[in-house]
Amino acid sequence: MKKSEMGIKPYFISATGTRTKDFTLIVAIHQPQYLPWLGYFHKLITADAFCFLDNVQYKKNEWQNRNRIKTAAGWQWLTVPVGYRFGQAVSEVTINNTVDWQKKHLHALQTNFSRAPFYEEVIAVLSDGFARKWDLLADPGCRYKRRRIPGHHRRQCHF
């Protein structure tokens, strides 16, 4: 039986509060990534709803816990140390906080990008994130991003 046959009429309430039956809803789904690329943020900002797909299997040496930055000497890897078991979901992977990885990563970013445009704005957000103790790999990848993106008011979900 169709929804219309059951008396259910789908509609959407826009940001202005207008109720309409003609709408397009953009839903984006992506796995959490450490220091994601610009396109990731574009996807997050332009979607009406963004879902962090954090119940998929963690893959060692992928973008979930590491990324590269360009330095004067070439590419440098920034890796979040983790503890995991094979087959474990991204949302269950723990961060090894016995290593001072946050200080090292922040120093690398400060050293290599201090002359970049918008450096002060970006480093302020990153410094705040690096000052926190994260227990799970998905925490900085999901929960922190959605609070700190200026103008970001989209609905979010986790699978």
Order of alpha helices (4+ residues) and beta strands (2+ residues): beta-beta-beta-alpha-beta-beta-beta-beta-beta-alpha-alpha-alpha-beta
